[in-house]
Amino acid sequence: MKFNDLKRKAFFWIDRLQISRGERISISVLLALLVVLFMLNFFLTKTFNYSQKKYDALIAEFEKRSAELHQEQKELDQKYNPQLTVSETPATDEAEQTEAQEEPDPAPIKVINLNTATSAELQTLNGIGEAYAGRIIQYREVNGGFDSIEELLNVKGIGEKRLENIRPYITIDDKE
């Protein structure tokens, strides 16, 4: 095909779009601007020269600051939690974390009987405060004790989630 034939086909194609002369000029200017910006971006991209020495210095500074922060955390743990031993402080290394996970919990879990527990004993449960303990005792007195752990859902404010959190720590042995 000759250039004139190509030009004629392009003209008829543009004519079928039914766009005005001003719109054609605007589209042409935008396309030309897009091509210029693409060419500038392609030819003016910066290449970065990475130096291993700079990275080594950054890594050394990072490790130094990390060690300082770890030491500060240990000091704060010892200051505010003096009963914790060094092995019980929060682990930061993966090896320390796996060792901490493998150690058994030294404190035995105290299971509380809902039918005989005092308000103070009930308040030792996670999520049970003075108000909830009072409601549990009131429900127990009105209904003659608990027949099942699920009956705890009848106490105002205790839902499925709270019950699941305290379920391992409660039992129903016998009524008063």
ABEGO torsion letter per residue (X at the ends): XBAAAAAAAAAAAAAAAGBBAAAAAAAAAAAAAAAAAAAAAAAABBBBBBBAAAAAAAAAAAAAAAAAAAAAAAAAAAAABAABBAAABBBABAAAAAAAAABBBABBBBBBBAAABBAAAAAABBGBBAAAAAAAAAAAAAAGEBABAAAAAABBGBBAAAAAAAAAABBBABBX
